[in-house]
């Protein structure tokens, strides 16, 4: 619902990606995380550049974990 109320906010995409990753849905998690990173700078009205960079770092680290999960799942094929 929050994605519909404020489609430019990266936060719901970030948390949805984490939820999907923990429920073993890495491809969907990857899509949401990429969207969260794309929307990161939309929070500039509310947050300083330093905090935006910290948000981006957290999203990028999570993205790395998702890619790790995707790579691990490919080994089983």
DSSP file (Angstrom, degrees, kcal/mol; ACC not computed):
  #  RESIDUE AA STRUCTURE BP1 BP2  ACC     N-H-->O    O-->H-N    N-H-->O    O-->H-N    TCO  KAPPA ALPHA  PHI   PSI    X-CA   Y-CA   Z-CA
    1    1 A X     >        0   0    0      0, 0.0     4,-2.1     0, 0.0     3,-0.5   0.000 360.0 360.0 360.0 -37.8    0.0    0.0    0.0
    2    2 A X  H  >  +     0   0    0      1,-0.2     4,-2.1     2,-0.2     7,-0.2   0.817 360.0  59.5 -67.1 -28.0    2.9    2.4    0.8
    3    3 A X  H  4 S+     0   0    0      1,-0.2    -1,-0.2     2,-0.2     6,-0.1   0.861 109.4  44.4 -64.6 -33.8    4.3    1.9   -2.7
    4    4 A X  H  4 S+     0   0    0     -3,-0.5     3,-0.5     1,-0.2    -2,-0.2   0.865 111.9  51.3 -77.6 -36.9    1.0    3.2   -4.1
    5    5 A X  H  < S+     0   0    0     -4,-2.1     2,-0.2     1,-0.3    -2,-0.2   0.872 131.4  12.1 -70.4 -36.9    0.7    6.1   -1.6
    6    6 A X    ><  +     0   0    0     -4,-2.1     3,-1.9    -5,-0.2    -1,-0.3  -0.665  67.0 177.1-141.0  82.5    4.2    7.5   -2.4
    7    7 A X  T 3  S+     0   0    0     -3,-0.5    -1,-0.1     1,-0.3    -3,-0.1   0.614  79.9  59.3 -65.7 -11.6    5.7    5.8   -5.4
    8    8 A X  T 3  S+     0   0    0     34,-0.1     2,-0.5    32,-0.0    -1,-0.3   0.459  81.0  99.9 -95.4  -0.9    8.8    7.9   -5.2
    9    9 A X    <   -     0   0    0     -3,-1.9     4,-0.4    -7,-0.2     3,-0.3  -0.746  57.3-160.6 -86.7 124.7    9.8    6.7   -1.7
   10   10 A X  S  > S+     0   0    0     -2,-0.5     4,-2.2    29,-0.4     3,-0.3   0.685  72.9  84.8 -77.5 -16.7   12.5    4.1   -1.8
   11   11 A X  H  > S+     0   0    0      1,-0.2     4,-2.4     2,-0.2     5,-0.3   0.892  87.3  47.7 -59.1 -48.2   11.8    2.7    1.7
   12   12 A X  H  > S+     0   0    0     -3,-0.3     4,-2.1     1,-0.2    -1,-0.2   0.868 112.7  50.7 -64.2 -32.1    9.0    0.3    0.9
   13   13 A X  H  > S+     0   0    0     -4,-0.4     4,-2.1    -3,-0.3    -1,-0.2   0.900 110.0  51.1 -67.9 -39.4   10.9   -1.2   -2.0
   14   14 A X  H  X S+     0   0    0     -4,-2.2     4,-1.9     2,-0.2    -2,-0.2   0.949 114.6  41.1 -61.7 -51.0   14.0   -1.6    0.3
   15   15 A X  H  X S+     0   0    0     -4,-2.4     4,-2.3     1,-0.2    -1,-0.2   0.841 113.5  53.4 -70.4 -32.4   12.0   -3.4    3.0
   16   16 A X  H  X S+     0   0    0     -4,-2.1     4,-2.5    -5,-0.3    -1,-0.2   0.878 107.3  52.6 -67.7 -36.3   10.0   -5.5    0.5
   17   17 A X  H  X S+     0   0    0     -4,-2.1     4,-2.4     2,-0.2    -2,-0.2   0.914 109.4  48.4 -63.9 -42.3   13.3   -6.6   -1.1
   18   18 A X  H  X S+     0   0    0     -4,-1.9     4,-2.2     2,-0.2    -2,-0.2   0.921 111.8  50.0 -63.4 -43.0   14.6   -7.7    2.3
   19   19 A X  H  X S+     0   0    0     -4,-2.3     4,-1.0     1,-0.2    -2,-0.2   0.920 112.3  47.0 -61.0 -44.2   11.4   -9.6    3.0
   20   20 A X  H  <>S+     0   0    0     -4,-2.5     5,-2.4     1,-0.2    -1,-0.2   0.864 110.1  53.3 -67.9 -35.7   11.5  -11.3   -0.4
   21   21 A X  H ><5S+     0   0    0     -4,-2.4     3,-1.4     1,-0.2    -1,-0.2   0.912 108.1  49.8 -65.2 -41.0   15.1  -12.3    0.1
   22   22 A X  H 3<5S+     0   0    0     -4,-2.2    -1,-0.2     1,-0.3    -2,-0.2   0.700 108.4  53.8 -73.3 -17.0   14.4  -13.9    3.4
   23   23 A X  T 3<5S-     0   0    0     -4,-1.0    -1,-0.3    -3,-0.2    -2,-0.2   0.095 123.0-104.7-101.8  22.7   11.6  -15.9    1.9
   24   24 A X  T < 5S+     0   0    0     -3,-1.4    -3,-0.2     1,-0.1    -2,-0.1   0.898  84.0 125.3  60.1  47.3   13.9  -17.2   -0.8
   25   25 A X     >< +     0   0    0     -5,-2.4     4,-2.1    -8,-0.1     3,-0.2  -0.551  23.7 159.9-126.6  65.3   12.6  -15.1   -3.7
   26   26 A X  H  >  +     0   0    0      1,-0.2     4,-2.4     2,-0.2     5,-0.1   0.792  68.0  55.5 -66.2 -30.6   15.9  -13.5   -4.8
   27   27 A X  H  > S+     0   0    0      2,-0.2     4,-1.8     1,-0.2    -1,-0.2   0.937 112.4  42.6 -68.2 -44.3   14.8  -12.4   -8.3
   28   28 A X  H  > S+     0   0    0      2,-0.2     4,-2.1     1,-0.2    -2,-0.2   0.880 113.5  53.5 -66.7 -37.0   11.9  -10.4   -7.0
   29   29 A X  H  X S+     0   0    0     -4,-2.1     4,-2.6     1,-0.2    -2,-0.2   0.904 106.3  53.3 -62.2 -41.5   14.1   -9.1   -4.2
   30   30 A X  H  X S+     0   0    0     -4,-2.4     4,-2.5     1,-0.2    -1,-0.2   0.914 107.9  50.0 -60.5 -44.0   16.7   -8.0   -6.8
   31   31 A X  H  X S+     0   0    0     -4,-1.8     4,-1.8     1,-0.2    -1,-0.2   0.920 113.3  45.5 -62.6 -43.9   14.0   -6.0   -8.7
   32   32 A X  H  X S+     0   0    0     -4,-2.1     4,-2.3     2,-0.2    -1,-0.2   0.893 112.6  50.6 -67.4 -38.7   12.8   -4.3   -5.6
   33   33 A X  H  X S+     0   0    0     -4,-2.6     4,-2.3     2,-0.2    -2,-0.2   0.906 109.1  50.9 -67.3 -40.3   16.3   -3.4   -4.4
   34   34 A X  H  X S+     0   0    0     -4,-2.5     4,-2.2     1,-0.2    -1,-0.2   0.888 110.7  49.8 -62.8 -37.9   17.2   -2.0   -7.8
   35   35 A X  H  X S+     0   0    0     -4,-1.8     4,-2.0    -5,-0.2    -2,-0.2   0.901 109.0  52.2 -66.2 -40.8   14.1    0.2   -7.7
   36   36 A X  H  < S+     0   0    0     -4,-2.3     4,-0.5     1,-0.2    -2,-0.2   0.905 111.0  47.1 -62.1 -41.8   15.0    1.3   -4.1
   37   37 A X  H >< S+     0   0    0     -4,-2.3     3,-0.9     1,-0.2     4,-0.3   0.902 110.3  52.8 -66.0 -40.7   18.5    2.3   -5.3
   38   38 A X  H 3< S+     0   0    0     -4,-2.2     3,-0.3     1,-0.2    -1,-0.2   0.868 114.3  42.3 -61.3 -37.0   17.0    4.1   -8.3
   39   39 A X  T >< S+     0   0    0     -4,-2.0     3,-2.0     1,-0.2   -29,-0.4   0.431  83.8 106.1 -90.0   0.1   14.7    6.1   -6.0
   40   40 A X  G X  S+     0   0    0     -3,-0.9     3,-1.4    -4,-0.5    -1,-0.2   0.851  75.7  52.3 -52.0 -45.2   17.3    6.9   -3.3
   41   41 A X  G >  S+     0   0    0     -4,-0.3     3,-1.6    -3,-0.3    -1,-0.3   0.573  87.2  82.7 -74.6  -7.2   17.8   10.5   -4.2
   42   42 A X  G X  S+     0   0    0     -3,-2.0     3,-0.5     1,-0.3    -1,-0.3   0.663  83.5  63.3 -68.0 -13.6   14.1   11.3   -4.0
   43   43 A X  G X>  +     0   0    0     -3,-1.4     4,-1.9    -4,-0.3     3,-1.7   0.342  68.5 106.7 -90.1   6.7   14.5   11.6   -0.2
   44   44 A X  G <4 S+     0   0    0     -3,-1.6    -1,-0.2     1,-0.3    -2,-0.1   0.763  71.5  62.1 -59.2 -25.8   16.8   14.6   -0.6
   45   45 A X  G <4 S+     0   0    0     -3,-0.5    -1,-0.3     1,-0.2    -2,-0.1   0.827 115.7  31.2 -66.8 -30.7   14.1   16.9    0.6
   46   46 A X  T <4 S+     0   0    0     -3,-1.7     2,-0.3    -4,-0.1    -2,-0.2   0.670 119.5  46.8-102.0 -21.3   14.1   15.0    4.0
   47   47 A X  S  < S-     0   0    0     -4,-1.9    -1,-0.1     1,-0.0     2,-0.0  -0.898  76.9-113.1-130.4 152.1   17.6   13.9    4.4
   48   48 A X     >  -     0   0    0     -2,-0.3     4,-2.4     1,-0.1     5,-0.2  -0.274  37.8-105.3 -74.0 166.7   21.1   15.3    4.1
   49   49 A X  H  > S+     0   0    0      1,-0.2     4,-2.4     2,-0.2     5,-0.2   0.880 121.5  55.9 -60.5 -38.4   23.6   14.2    1.5
   50   50 A X  H  > S+     0   0    0      1,-0.2     4,-1.9     2,-0.2    -1,-0.2   0.918 109.8  44.4 -61.5 -44.5   25.5   12.3    4.1
   51   51 A X  H  > S+     0   0    0      2,-0.2     4,-2.4     1,-0.2    -1,-0.2   0.862 111.0  54.1 -70.4 -34.9   22.4   10.3    5.2
   52   52 A X  H  X S+     0   0    0     -4,-2.4     4,-2.5     2,-0.2    -2,-0.2   0.906 108.7  49.6 -63.1 -40.1   21.4    9.7    1.5
   53   53 A X  H  X S+     0   0    0     -4,-2.4     4,-2.2     2,-0.2    -2,-0.2   0.883 109.9  50.8 -65.3 -37.9   24.9    8.2    1.0
   54   54 A X  H  X S+     0   0    0     -4,-1.9     4,-2.1     2,-0.2    -2,-0.2   0.898 110.2  50.1 -65.5 -40.1   24.5    6.0    4.0
   55   55 A X  H  X S+     0   0    0     -4,-2.4     4,-2.4     1,-0.2    -2,-0.2   0.924 110.8  49.2 -61.6 -44.7   21.1    4.8    2.7
   56   56 A X  H  X S+     0   0    0     -4,-2.5     4,-2.7     1,-0.2    -2,-0.2   0.884 108.9  52.9 -63.5 -38.7   22.7    4.1   -0.6
   57   57 A X  H  X S+     0   0    0     -4,-2.2     4,-2.3     2,-0.2    -1,-0.2   0.912 109.9  48.1 -63.3 -42.2   25.5    2.1    1.0
   58   58 A X  H  X S+     0   0    0     -4,-2.1     4,-2.0     2,-0.2    -2,-0.2   0.909 113.5  47.3 -64.9 -41.5   23.0    0.0    3.0
   59   59 A X  H  X S+     0   0    0     -4,-2.4     4,-2.3     2,-0.2    -2,-0.2   0.898 111.8  50.5 -67.1 -39.3   21.0   -0.7   -0.2
   60   60 A X  H  X S+     0   0    0     -4,-2.7     4,-2.1     2,-0.2    -2,-0.2   0.889 109.4  50.4 -66.8 -38.9   24.1   -1.5   -2.1
   61   61 A X  H  X S+     0   0    0     -4,-2.3     4,-1.7     2,-0.2    -1,-0.2   0.908 111.6  48.5 -64.4 -41.2   25.3   -4.0    0.6
   62   62 A X  H  X S+     0   0    0     -4,-2.0     4,-2.1     1,-0.2    -2,-0.2   0.879 108.2  54.8 -65.1 -37.6   21.9   -5.6    0.5
   63   63 A X  H  X S+     0   0    0     -4,-2.3     4,-2.6     1,-0.2    -1,-0.2   0.900 105.5  53.1 -61.8 -40.5   22.1   -5.8   -3.3
   64   64 A X  H  X S+     0   0    0     -4,-2.1     4,-2.1     1,-0.2    -1,-0.2   0.890 107.7  50.7 -61.5 -40.0   25.4   -7.6   -3.0
   65   65 A X  H  X S+     0   0    0     -4,-1.7     4,-2.2     2,-0.2    -1,-0.2   0.884 109.6  50.7 -65.4 -37.8   23.8  -10.2   -0.6
   66   66 A X  H  X S+     0   0    0     -4,-2.1     4,-2.6     2,-0.2    -2,-0.2   0.933 109.7  49.6 -65.5 -44.7   21.0  -10.7   -3.1
   67   67 A X  H  X S+     0   0    0     -4,-2.6     4,-2.5     1,-0.2    -2,-0.2   0.887 109.4  53.3 -60.6 -37.1   23.5  -11.2   -5.9
   68   68 A X  H  X S+     0   0    0     -4,-2.1     4,-2.3     2,-0.2    -1,-0.2   0.907 109.1  48.4 -61.9 -42.5   25.3  -13.7   -3.7
   69   69 A X  H  X S+     0   0    0     -4,-2.2     4,-2.3     2,-0.2    -2,-0.2   0.908 111.3  50.1 -63.5 -42.2   22.0  -15.6   -3.2
   70   70 A X  H  X S+     0   0    0     -4,-2.6     4,-1.5     1,-0.2    -2,-0.2   0.905 111.4  48.4 -63.9 -40.8   21.4  -15.6   -6.9
   71   71 A X  H  X S+     0   0    0     -4,-2.5     4,-1.0     1,-0.2    -1,-0.2   0.901 111.2  50.2 -66.1 -40.5   24.8  -16.9   -7.6
   72   72 A X  H  X S+     0   0    0     -4,-2.3     4,-0.5     1,-0.2     3,-0.4   0.880 109.0  51.4 -65.9 -37.7   24.5  -19.6   -4.9
   73   73 A X  H >< S+     0   0    0     -4,-2.3     3,-0.7     1,-0.2     4,-0.3   0.814 104.1  58.5 -70.9 -27.8   21.2  -20.8   -6.4
   74   74 A X  H >< S+     0   0    0     -4,-1.5     3,-1.2     1,-0.2    -1,-0.2   0.788  94.5  65.4 -69.4 -26.7   22.7  -21.0   -9.8
   75   75 A X  H 3< S+     0   0    0     -4,-1.0    -1,-0.2    -3,-0.4    -2,-0.2   0.778  95.4  58.7 -65.7 -24.8   25.2  -23.5   -8.5
   76   76 A X  T <<        0   0    0     -3,-0.7    -1,-0.3    -4,-0.5    -2,-0.2   0.624 360.0 360.0 -79.3 -12.8   22.4  -26.0   -7.9
   77   77 A X    <         0   0    0     -3,-1.2    -1,-0.2    -4,-0.3    -2,-0.2   0.500 360.0 360.0 -75.2 360.0   21.3  -26.0  -11.5
